[in-house]
């Protein structure tokens, strides 16, 4: 068989895949993008033809031809955090059946890195953007506004006109932890945090407000550091804080890994949890329910956030702007043995 190829690249073309599989070029495009409306038998024929020819789609050419790509950009601050892994899985599950490609940008909690990612990805003319939170540089905000690319914000809530957000109240979660510890009879309550992004500080603010209302807030019982959160760091911070304030009887950790490290360190030091110090984590990652003692934690709707944010973006792309611009998915306090 004589193969026709692109004159500029020498690569097999979409038209050639269409001829070999006996379908139209648009069907080839939809089948290879995973659009759910293409019949399974046609998808199989197209993929077999593409495999035989060694065809690889050129997203840059497709974007140039249509003045728009078939990609959605998702920007997250960490790929090592289970929280965001579950969110990404849910986003993929929603967008892939529509034939949309998910481009992931990891900005490592660095606003400058995020700004550069936004600049680079906007050059590809994405169909939409899913962004984590609202804290970013002025330049990034200006680029997003000028691009007019549909955008949904995840993990935090906003009442700003025209802004779509899917998440839960980080402040309310912090308040819930404080009230739980107070109800347990704890009076010397501390807060331990690392990786001090906007969401961590919102949790801190809610915790402080509830303690203040109860007349129990003491800023000396806080230990906040900018280092990345980890189990090892949790143990170190617990030891430091307890060495300064041996009468602490309750602690709220901004992430589960810090709380896990603190529990391990308490066991090494012979400190009974929760008898001497009650501990509460955040995010309720899988290990929380299997520790000794089992960790009390705030369960966050990370998969649901990804699912509903992606659905909201699809609604925007379909011209269906919902009445509710803010979707509060709530959270759940999972009370276990550590408190």
Secondary structure, DSSP 8 states (H G I E B T S, - for coil): ----B-TTT--B-HHHHHHHHTS-HHHHHHHHHT-TTS-HHHHHHHHHHHHHHT----HHHHHHHHTS-SEEEEEES-SSSHHHHHHHHHHHHHHGGGT-EEEEEE-TT-HHHHHHHHHHHHTT--SEEEEESS---HHHHHHHHHH--EEEEEES---STT--EEE--HHHHHHHHHHHHHHTT--SEEEEE-S--HHHHHHHHHHHHHHHHTT---GGGEEE--S---HHHHHHHHHHHHHH-TT--EEEESSHHHHHHHHHHHHHHT--TTTT-EEEEEE--GGGGGSSS--EEEEE-HHHHHHHHHHHHHHHHTT---S-SEEE--EEEE--TT-
